[in-house]
Amino acid sequence: MTQIQGYVTVSGGRLYYEVEGSGHPIVLIHAGFLDRRMWDEQFELFGKEFKVIRYDVRGFGKSSKPTDKYSDIEDLHTLLASLKVNKAHLVGVSNGGRIAIDFTINHPSMVDALILVGSAVSGYKTTGREEDEAWEEFEKQFEEPQQLAAKQGRIAQAVKMDVDAWGSAQGPSSRERMLEIATDNSHIHTGPHQKWQVDPDPPGFGRLTEIRIPTLVMIGDRDVRGMRYIARQLHARIPGSRLAEVSGADHIVNMSKPNEFNRIVLEFLKNQL
């Protein structure tokens, strides 16, 4: 197999991408503090059966940092058009899931299967007081100390907090790799780049019932408590979706429990043939 890599020009910047294998396209979209390298194992494995595309979302990895307003979903649309991909499976983890949802809703003819892992969703509304308390607890234990560390210039500590919060079930080698990738993307703690990303209007949460393709919602049972609420809402609102809870997995399921992740994803996609 020959790996293809390169850059595609998008409005106000460029995206770095890699392609492995042949067959039906599958796009892997990374979490919001990592980059395309979180998919190292799946990139090689899935490339035996699919044309696998992974890329660095704008502001991460080798892609350019935003300097003005932009849209993640239009970036992805430009990437796929440049690669002459008319239809693909989308797999998104965390912020990558948010991108996958919004892309599917706004470009429905281009997606034929959707896999959401510990997924965020634009325009999310909580289920009530119990969930609100879960997020308030998370904010006090993680977000506020992390923001303070970043403000005081303790960037390495802020990065470690990301890994501690979202990668709590990682083994020693995968944790070290996650920390390396997160450190390479530590600029997210020092710049305002994320404020430039513009969600679609209306956002995805209120439009989940429009998703009419096979959808798998995956969540680790050791993920942040608030994320488990989101997973249940996604499953309840996306018609015909399947929910898979992975025992012993944290937020980054494909790295904490790769064998289980790979099996579930490949079985799900084979059932769509």
Buried (B, 14 or more C-beta within 10 A) or exposed (E): EEEEEEBBEBEBBBBBBBBBBBEBBBBBBBBBBBBBBBBBBBBBBBBEBBBBBBBBBBBBBBBBEBEEEBBBBBBBBBBBEBBEBEEBBBBBBBBBBBBBBBBBBBBEEBBBBBBBBBBBBBBBEBEEEEBEEBBEEBBEEBEEBBBEBBEEEBBEBBBBBBBBBBBBBBEEEBBEBBBEBBBBBBEBBEEEBEEBBEBBEEBBBBBBEEBEBBBBBBBBEBBBBBBBBBBBBBBEBBEEBBBBBBEEBBBBBBBBBBEBBBEBBBEBBEEEE
